[in-house]
Structure formats: C-alpha cells, structure tokens
Amino acid sequence: MENFGFLSILPIIIAVAMAIKTKNVILSLFTSVFAGVMILLNYNPLATTKALMTDYFLKQLTDSYNAGVIVLMLFIGGFIELMMRSGGAYAFAQSVGKLINSKTKAQLAAYLAGIIIFFSDLGTPLIVGPIFAPFFKKLKVSKEKLAFILDSTSSPIAVLVPFIGWGVFIIGLLQKEFETLGLTISDYGAFVKAIPFNIYPILALVIIPALALMKLDFGPMKVAEENIANDIELEIKEKKEYIVENAKPIYVWLPILILAWSLGTVNKHLGSADYIVHFMKSINLSGGLIPAIAFILGCIISFATGSSWGTYSIMIPIVIPMAMTLNAPLYVTIGAILSGGLFGDHCSPISDTTILASAGSGCSHIEHVRTQIFYAILNGILAFIGFLVGGFFQSYIILIVCIIIQISILVSIKIKQKI
C-alpha cells in the first residue's frame, strides 16, 4: 500500500471540521470522501467522480453487511409505521401514560425501554424514540435529552452483551488473535471478563438515571432544557424543521449511512489508521500504559470514522499482540479497546447510531452532538483515568471508583448550581 503520510488523515479532518462548521453532515461527508478519493487517484476529478459511484457508493450498497443494515432499517421503519397505524404505539402510550407524569419518570422510562431493546443498537433509537417523543413534548423535556438517552442506550448496551451482533463480532476478532498468538485463552471468557473494564459504556449508562434523579443538566444540554421550558417559538421552529427534513426519512438516513461507510473505506485505502497507529508504536512505552493508549487511540479513530466495528477491526489485531508482548493486563486492554471504539460511535457526528438517535427523537443532528458531547467528554476523561490506573493495578474496583467519582462530580455541579 502506498504511504500517503499526513494526507491519509486529511479526509478525517475535513469531515469533522466541516460537520462542526457547516452543520451539514451529508455535505461534510461527501466533501471528505471526494477529497480522499482525489488523493488516491492522483487528483484527477473525472476519475474521482467515476470511482465514487462505481467503487464506493455502489459497493457500499451491495456489501452484505451494509445491505443487511439497510434491510433492517427498512424492516424496523415498516414495523414502526405498522405499529403507529395499527394503534399499537398509541395503546402503549395510553397504558403507561398515567405513570409517566413527570420529567424524571419520562427520562427513566425511556432509559429502561432502551435497555430492554438491547438486541439492536440501530433499532433502539427508531423504536423507543417515536414512542416516548410525545411524553417528552408534553412534559417539556427537550428533544436533545431524548436523543441523548437513545444514543446512550443503544451502542453502550450492545457492546456489553456477548450474544448479539456486536459481541459475536468482537469475540471472533479476539479468537483470531488468540489463535495466531498460540494462546489457549477462551475468547468468550475473555470478552465476559473484560466487561467490568468496559468503563466508558458503563459510565454512559450510569449517568442517565443519575442526571434524571438529581434533576441535573449542565453545558449546552442545560440551555436546551431551559429553552424547551421557556421558549415556545423555538419549539415550533424545530418542529417545522423536523417535518421538512424528515418528510422522507429514507432520503435522510440512507445517504448519511452510504457516505459514512464510504468514508471508512477511503480511510482504509489511504491507511489513515495505520498512520496513526505507526506513530504511536514508534514510541517505546511501558506495558502498563497500553490500555490508556489503546483507549485514546480508539477514541480518535472511532470519532473520526464514526465506526466502532471498523475501529475494533483495526485495533484488536494491533493492540492485543502489543499487550501480550509488553505484558499489559489483557482484560483491561480489551476493555480499553472496546471503550475507545464505543466513544466515537456514541458521539461522533458521522456515526450511524448518533445520526439515528437524532432522527428517532426528531432532534437537530448537530444540536444532539453539541449537547451530548459534554457528558461524553466527562465519561471519557474518567475512563481514561481508569485505564491509566488499570494498566498497573488490574482490579474490578477501578470501575466502582470511577462511578463514585462520576456521581461525586455530578453532585458538586448540582450544589454549585444551587448556590
């Protein structure tokens, strides 16, 4: 593979920077993919345009996994439409409507529903979102908060369950590395033993009921909650925008998905992940630092690509041998890889689950990313500290300490807000 050096990460920089600047994810993704293919094809615009259609967009549609995701999306969409038209959602709303009579109960109910539908990280936002949106609107809880709950109970749950798609995929990657290294470690057992060290997704799950029960918000989410409570005109404006942008939902999520997949393929062809990893490997470090480094590297790659699965495919074959060679704690390292890869899937503006959480709640996508990122960063910092310590002292107590620190920080923020 040709070495593109710094140019290999240029599409990643373009995608993230434009998404933040223009607030148009489709334009940002298209521009970054086009730039990446231009680099691959020696800056030939005509060849780039042709390659985009035949070698990228069309291949993404015909890829077996991608096609399965699209079919699942259509199936879930049809199921939701059937549920709505048959009155199923309305009947459910009526049956629990008397119980959901406060902002706290609405958030906890959506949270529990998201956990129950653990079998599909893609299905959770599209099933739970439309059901609970009326309750959130009635009780004046923002769409941003609903999007946050949907996003935090989709992929964070999926990465902790060994017998659904995510778990099976990860266990398969681990099995291949253990076999290559001649290890007799159980791949399934390693996944299960790494769950208590999967710090980031667990913190993402813990923070939701903590915020709801404390009636606490901070950062842009606090502003969103204040707006929905006090600014009726803003709510009407957002409603109009949602109707226009989602009149044909397939026109929204299908090109977002195809472009995100294409960007991942372009990054692979450019060797962007290899460039980042090679830089990290060139530094001689203690084995105890491997989990913390794996987490940071996973966060960078997953946030830039919006793909946990792609990040795991890159990181596991590289980090597991490094961990074994440098005598790093295996289960902490696995937890760090999974946590880092989950960070981007949870909050990257080009992640499919982040996009679907926005769509399922009827929230502006950029507003969802902007309001959620503060909570994600808090959990990310705590997870990094946990992996930094865990690299030298492998103990399940680390997770408990991280949760205690998280709750303590939230309590201190609550106290400061009251002063």
N, C-alpha and C positions, 0 to 999 in steps of 0.2 A: 504493500500500500504506500502511495506517495505521502511524504511528510509535508503537511501544509503549515506546520508551526502555529503561530498565533492566529492565522487565518481560519484554523479549524474551529475556533470558538467564536468567530465573528457573527455567524448566524444566531448563536445563542444570545449574544449581547444585543443584537438588533431586535430579536423577538421580545425580550424582556423590556428593553428601553422603550420600544415603540408602544408596547402594550400599556406601559405606565403613562407615556406621554400623550398618545392619541386616544386612549380608552377604546380602541377598536381592535379587538383580538384577531378577527379574521384578516384585517389589513396587515397587522403586525406579523402574523404567521406567514401569510403569503409573501410578504416582502423578505422575511428571513429565509424562507425556503428558496425563493428565487435567487437571493444572494448566494446561498450555499451552492446551488446547482451551477450558478455562474462561475464560482471558484473552481468547481470540479471540471467544468467544460472550458477552461481557459478563457473565460469572459466573452463567450460567443452568445449573444442574446437570442439569435434564431434557434440555435441548437438547444439552448436552455429552455425556451418556450416549448419546443417539441418534447424534450426529455421530461419536463414537468408533467405533461399529460400522459405520456406512454409509460415512462419508467418510474413515476412516483404516484401521481393521483390514481391512475388506473390500477396499478399494482396494490395500492392500499385497499382499494375496493374488493379486489379479488383474493387478497390474503385470507387464509382460512380463519385465523383468529379474529381479524378485523371484521370479516363478513359475519362471523358469529356474534360479535358485539352489536353490529348494525341490526341483525335479525332479532337479537334480544331487545334492543331498543324499540324496534317496531312492535314486537310482541308485547312488551310492557306498556308501550303507548296505547296499543289496541286494548289491552286489559284495563288500563285506566279509563279509557273512553267508554268501554263497556260498563265498567263499574259506575261511572258517572251517569250514563244514560239509563242504566237499569235501576238507579236509585240506591245502589249499594253504599256508595260514599255518604250519601245523604242520610241513609238509615243509620250508618255508623255514627255520623255526627250527632244525630238525634239521640242515639242511645247513650253517648258519653257526654253530650252537651251540658247536662246538668252538673256533671262532675267537674268539667273544665270551666271554672268560673273565676279564675284569677290568672294573672300573668305568670306566676310561678308554676301553677298547675299546667298551664298550656305548654310551657317550656319542658317540664318534666315528662309530660305525656308524649310530646314529640320525640324526646330523647329516648324514652323506653320503647316507643314504636320503632325508632331507627335501629335500636339494638336487637329487637325481635326479628327484624328483616335483615338478618346477618348474611344470608346466603348470596346476596348480590350487592356489591358496592355501587354498581350502576343503577340498580333498581331502587335502592333506598330513597334517593332524592326525588325520583319521579313518582313513587308510590306514596311516601309519607308527606311530601311537600303539598300536593294538592288537597290532601285530606285535612291538614292542620292549618293551611293558609287562612281559611275563614275564621277560625278561632283566634289566630294571631291578629287578624284585622279587627275583629270585634273587640278584643281586649286591649287593642293599641300596643301590640308588640311588633317591632319593626320586621320587615321582610329580610333585612340584613341578619337579624338574630335567628330567624328561621333557617336561612341559608347556612349560617354558621353551625347550627345544630345538625342539619342534614349532612354537611360536609364532615362533621366530627363523629358521626355515627355510621359512616359508610366505609371508607377505606381503613380508618383506625380499627374498626371491628374486624374487617376482612383479613387484615394482616396477622391477627391473633388466633384465628381459627384454622387448625391443621387439615380439616376435611372438606374445605371448599376450594374453589379455583386458585386463590392466592396461595394457600397453604400447600396444596399439591404441587404447584409450580415451584415454590421455594424449596420444598423437600427434594424435588427432582434435581434442582441445581446443587443442593448440598450432597446428595447421593453421588453425583458425578464427581465432585471434588474429593470426597472421602475415598471413593474407589480409585481415583487417579493417584492419590497420595498413599494408597495401601493401608488405610485406616479401617478398623473394624467397628467404628462408632455407628450407632443406629441413626440414620438420617431423620426419621420421625422422632426419635427420642431427643435428638439434638434440637429440633425445632421446638418441642414442648419445653425442654429445659431452658431454652433461650427466652421463653415468653416473659418471665419476670424481669428480664433485662431489656425487654422491648419498651423502653421507658417513654419515648415520645408518644406513641399511640395511647398508652395507658394514661398519661397526663392529659392528653387531649380529651379522653373520655371522662376523667375525674373533674375537669374544670367546668363542665356544663352544669351538673347539679349544684356544684359549689357556687357558681355565679347566680343560678336561679334562686337557691335558698337564701343567699345573702342579699338578694335583690341588688346586685352589683354589676356595673359596667364601667369600663374606662377606655380612654382613647377614642377613636372615631366611632366605635360602637355606642358609646355613651351619647354622642351627638345624635346618632341615628335614632336611638331610643327617645331622646328628648324631642326630636323633630316629629316623630310619629305621634307623640303625646300632645304636642302643642301646635303643629303646623299642618292644618288641613289641606292647604293649597299644594304643599309638597306631595302629600299622599295622592291627590287627584292627578298631579302631573306624572308621578311614577306609574299610576295605573294606566294612563293613556299610553305612555311609552311601552309598557308591558304588552298591551293589547296589539300595538302596531308591530313590535319586534317579534311577537310570538303567535301572530295570526296563523303562520305556517311553521310550527315548531321544527319540522324536518329541515327547513331552509336555514335554521339557526345551528342546530347541533351537528348535522351531517357534515357541512363544510368546516366547522370547527374541528371536529374529530379527524377528518381526512387530512387537513393541513397539519394538525399536531402529530399524526402518525408520520406524515411525510418529513416533517422537521426532524423527527427521531431518526429516520432513515438517512437523511442528509448528514446529520451529525455523525452517524456511524461510518458513512463513506469518507467523511473528512477526517475521522479519527479524533474527534474533539475530546471524547472521554479518555482515550489513550494519551492525549497530550497532557491533560490534567493529571492523570494517574502517574505518568512518567516523571512529571515534575516532582510529585510527592515521593515517589520511590527513590529519587536521586538523593534524598536526604536520609542520612543514617540516624535512625531513631530507636529508642528503647521499645521492646515488645509491649510494655505496659501502656504505651501511648497509641498503639494500633487502634483500639476501639474508638477513642476520641477522634483520631484522624479519619477513620472509616466513616464515622457519623458526619463530620464536616464535609468530607468529600461526597458522601451520599446526598447530603442536603444540597450541595452546589449542583450536582448533576441532575438530580430529580427536579429541583426548582427550575433549572434551565430548560430541561426537556419535557417536564410535566408528566413523566412516566416513572412509576415505581417499578414496574415489571422490567423496563429497559435498564433501570439503574441496578436492579438485582442481577440481571444477566451480565452486566459489566463488572459489578463489584465482587460478587461471590467468587468467581474464578480467580480474581486477582488477590483479594484480601485474605481468603481462607488459607491459601498456601503461605502467604506472608505471616499470618498469625501463627501457623504451625512452626514455621522456620524460626521466628523470633520469640517463640514460647509465650505468645499472648494468650490470655484466657479465652477459650473457644466460644463459650456460650455468651459471654459479654460481647465478644466481637460480632457474633451473629446478630445479637440484639441491636448492636450499633448499626450494622448494615441495613437491617430492616427498618429501624427508626429513621435513619438518614434518608432512605429511599421513600419512606412514607411522608416525610416533611414536605417534599415537593408536590407529591400527589395531593396532599391536604391543602396546600395554599398557593401553588404556582398558578399564575393567570392562564397558563396554557394546558393545565391538567384537565382531563375529561371529567373527573368527578367534581372538580371545582366548578367547571362550566355547568354541569348538570345540577349541582346544588343551587346555582343561580337561577337556572331555568325552572327547577322544581318549586322554588319559593316565589318566583316572579320578581326577583331582585335584580337590579342592575349588576352586571357581572363585575365591573371594576369596583363598584361600591362593596360588593361581597368580599373581594380580595382585600380591599383597603381596610375594611372594618375587622376582618378576621386576622390579619397579619400580626397585629399587636399581641393577640393571645397566642398565636403560633410561635412568635419570637420568644415570649416568656417561657413557654414549654420547651422550646428548642435550647435555650440557654441552660435551663435546669437539666435537660437530658445530657447536654454536653458535659456539664459538671459531673453528672452521674457516671458517664463513661470515662471521664478523666480519672475519677476515683476507682471505678470498677476495673480499670485496666491493671491496677496494682493490688486491689483488695476485692476479689470476686465474692460477692455476698448479696443475697436477695434483700438484705436490709437496706441496700442502697436505694431501691425503688421506694420503700416506705419513707425513707428520709426525704427523697425528692418530693413525694406527695405532701409530707408535713411542711416542707419549705414552701411549696406552691400555695397551700392553704394559708400559711402564715403571711405570705406576701399579699394575698387577696384580702385578708383581714386587715392588714395595715393600710391598704389602699382604701378600704371601706371606712376605717377610722379617720383617715385624713380627709375624706370627702365630707364627713360629718362635722369636722372642725370648721 
